[in-house]
Amino acid sequence: MPHSPSSAPRGRVRIARGASPWLLPTVATAAVALLRARRSKRAAAVAVPATALAAGMLWFFRDPEREIAQGRVISPADGVVQSIMPWHDGRTRVAIFMSPLNVHVNRAPLAGTVASVEHVPGGYVPAFNKESENNERVIWHFDTEIGDVEMIQIAGAVARRIVPYVPQGCKVEQGDRVGLIRFGSRVDIYLPEGVEAGVEVGQATTAGVTRLDRD
């Protein structure tokens, strides 16, 4: 079973799994440019933007530890509630928009078993656009004590890769890290029938901390 983040040291920040293909080349370029800057004007000119880009990548791929909140359903993503929509089958969809400034590691909304993880190819429309529902996405189903809970990671205009961390059949604790979406994107979670949303449109959410339902 994955390690529960609730027992991890508070305030600790690490780099997200799945960041290497983007982060390592950027940091390496900045390091080489800085080493050569004293002897080459061209390298000096490259060093400033390369270092700024590397710093931005480190900030983007940060993965802070969290004190996991109590509640039936907690937010799987940092971001802002974009919409709350009653669904045709009685569930309620809560859509959370993640900007490039947010932490992009997503967490399990409830404890349970990963019933399925399905990658669906698609487009790359901006995640705040309605047509983004046809974007590349990963559909999760969690078997929990309140029934099946569906979560969808949706790639945005820049996010071209979703990286699941845990496979089908894996047991997770509430708040465990389950995946990464690179750059701006969206996460939808479907509250089961009878579970009322406890957040509002425009409200900021923190993965593992913000409770999405109400008693």
C-alpha positions in Angstrom: 0.0 0.0 0.0 1.4 3.5 -0.8 2.8 5.4 2.1 0.3 7.8 3.6 1.4 11.4 3.2 -0.3 12.3 6.5 2.7 10.8 8.4 5.3 12.7 6.3 7.2 15.8 7.7 5.2 18.9 7.2 6.8 21.7 5.1 9.0 19.3 3.1 9.0 19.8 -0.6 10.2 17.3 -3.2 10.2 17.1 -7.0 7.3 15.3 -8.6 7.8 11.9 -10.1 7.5 12.0 -13.9 9.2 15.4 -14.1 12.6 14.2 -15.4 12.0 14.4 -19.1 11.3 18.1 -18.8 13.4 19.1 -15.8 16.7 17.4 -16.4 17.5 18.9 -19.8 16.5 22.3 -18.6 18.6 22.2 -15.5 21.6 20.7 -17.4 21.4 23.5 -20.0 21.4 26.1 -17.3 24.3 24.5 -15.5 26.5 24.3 -18.6 25.6 27.9 -19.5 26.6 29.1 -16.1 29.9 27.3 -16.1 30.8 28.8 -19.5 29.4 32.2 -18.8 32.8 33.7 -17.7 34.6 32.7 -20.8 31.8 33.1 -23.4 29.5 36.1 -24.1 27.2 33.7 -25.9 27.0 31.4 -22.9 26.5 34.4 -20.6 23.5 35.5 -22.8 22.0 32.0 -22.6 22.7 31.6 -18.8 20.1 34.1 -17.6 17.0 32.8 -19.4 18.2 29.2 -19.0 18.5 29.6 -15.3 15.2 31.4 -15.0 13.5 28.6 -17.0 15.2 25.9 -14.8 14.0 27.8 -11.7 10.5 27.9 -13.1 10.5 24.2 -13.9 11.6 23.4 -10.3 8.8 25.5 -9.0 6.2 24.0 -11.3 7.3 20.4 -10.5 7.3 20.9 -6.7 5.5 18.3 -4.7 5.0 19.5 -1.1 4.0 17.3 1.7 0.4 17.8 3.0 -1.4 17.3 6.3 -4.3 15.3 4.9 -7.8 16.6 5.9 -10.7 14.7 7.3 -13.9 14.2 5.3 -15.6 11.7 3.0 -14.2 13.3 -0.2 -11.2 15.6 -0.4 -9.9 17.6 -3.4 -7.6 15.6 -5.7 -6.1 18.8 -7.2 -4.8 22.3 -6.4 -6.7 24.9 -8.4 -10.1 26.7 -8.6 -13.5 25.1 -8.9 -14.6 25.8 -12.4 -18.0 24.3 -12.4 -20.4 22.2 -10.3 -22.8 20.3 -12.4 -25.6 17.8 -11.6 -25.1 14.7 -13.9 -27.7 12.6 -15.6 -27.2 9.6 -13.4 -27.6 11.5 -10.1 -23.9 12.2 -9.5 -22.5 15.7 -9.2 -19.4 16.7 -11.3 -16.9 19.1 -9.7 -14.4 20.5 -12.2 -11.2 21.9 -10.9 -9.0 24.1 -13.2 -5.3 23.9 -12.5 -3.2 26.8 -13.7 0.6 26.5 -14.5 1.2 28.1 -11.0 -0.5 25.3 -9.1 1.0 22.1 -7.8 0.2 19.5 -10.5 0.5 16.3 -8.5 -3.0 14.8 -8.0 -4.1 12.9 -4.9 -6.7 10.2 -4.1 -10.0 11.8 -3.1 -10.9 8.8 -0.9 -9.3 5.6 0.5 -10.1 2.5 -1.5 -8.9 0.4 -4.4 -8.1 1.6 -7.9 -10.7 -0.3 -9.9 -9.5 1.0 -13.3 -7.1 3.4 -14.9 -7.9 4.2 -18.6 -5.9 6.5 -20.9 -8.1 8.1 -23.6 -6.3 9.9 -26.5 -7.7 13.3 -27.5 -7.0 16.9 -28.3 -5.3 19.7 -26.4 -7.9 22.5 -26.2 -7.3 24.9 -23.2 -8.5 23.2 -20.0 -11.0 26.0 -19.2 -12.8 25.5 -22.5 -15.9 23.3 -22.7 -14.4 21.4 -25.6 -11.6 20.3 -23.3 -13.8 17.3 -22.3 -12.6 15.8 -25.6 -8.9 16.3 -24.6 -6.4 13.6 -23.8 -7.4 12.3 -20.4 -7.0 9.5 -17.8 -10.1 8.1 -16.3 -9.9 6.7 -12.8 -12.4 4.7 -10.9 -12.0 4.1 -7.1 -13.8 1.4 -5.3 -14.6 3.1 -1.9 -16.8 2.8 1.1 -19.3 5.1 -0.5 -19.2 3.3 -3.8 -17.6 3.9 -7.1 -15.9 7.3 -7.4 -14.8 8.5 -10.8 -12.0 11.0 -11.3 -10.7 12.3 -14.7 -7.4 14.0 -15.3 -7.7 16.2 -18.4 -4.7 17.5 -20.4 -4.7 21.2 -21.4 -3.3 23.2 -24.3 0.2 22.9 -22.9 -0.1 19.7 -20.8 0.8 16.9 -23.2 1.3 14.1 -20.8 -0.5 12.6 -17.9 1.6 10.3 -15.7 -0.3 7.8 -13.5 1.5 6.7 -10.4 -0.5 3.7 -9.3 -1.9 0.8 -11.3 -5.3 -0.9 -11.4 -5.8 -3.0 -8.3 -3.6 -0.9 -6.0 -5.0 0.1 -2.6 -4.7 3.8 -1.8 -5.2 5.9 1.3 -7.1 9.2 1.1 -4.6 11.8 0.0 -2.0 9.4 -1.5 -0.4 10.7 -4.7 -1.9 9.0 -7.7 -0.6 11.0 -10.7 0.9 14.1 -12.4 -0.4 16.3 -15.2 2.3 18.3 -16.8 1.4 22.0 -17.0 -2.0 23.7 -17.1 -4.9 21.2 -16.9 -8.2 20.2 -15.2 -9.4 17.5 -12.9 -13.0 16.4 -12.7 -14.4 14.4 -9.8 -17.9 12.9 -9.7 -19.5 12.9 -6.3 -21.8 9.8 -5.9 -25.6 10.3 -5.8 -26.6 11.6 -2.4 -23.3 13.3 -1.7 -23.7 17.1 -1.8 -21.0 19.4 -3.0 -19.5 21.5 -0.2 -17.5 23.9 -2.3 -18.6 26.8 -4.6 -17.6 27.9 -8.1 -14.6 30.1 -7.9 -13.3 28.6 -4.7 -9.7 27.7 -4.4 -8.8 24.1 -3.6 -5.8 22.3 -2.2 -5.2 18.7 -3.0 -5.5 16.5 0.1 -6.7 19.5 2.2 -10.0 20.9 0.8 -13.1 18.9 1.6 -15.4 18.7 -1.5 -18.5 17.3 0.1 -20.7 18.4 3.0 -22.3 16.5 5.9 
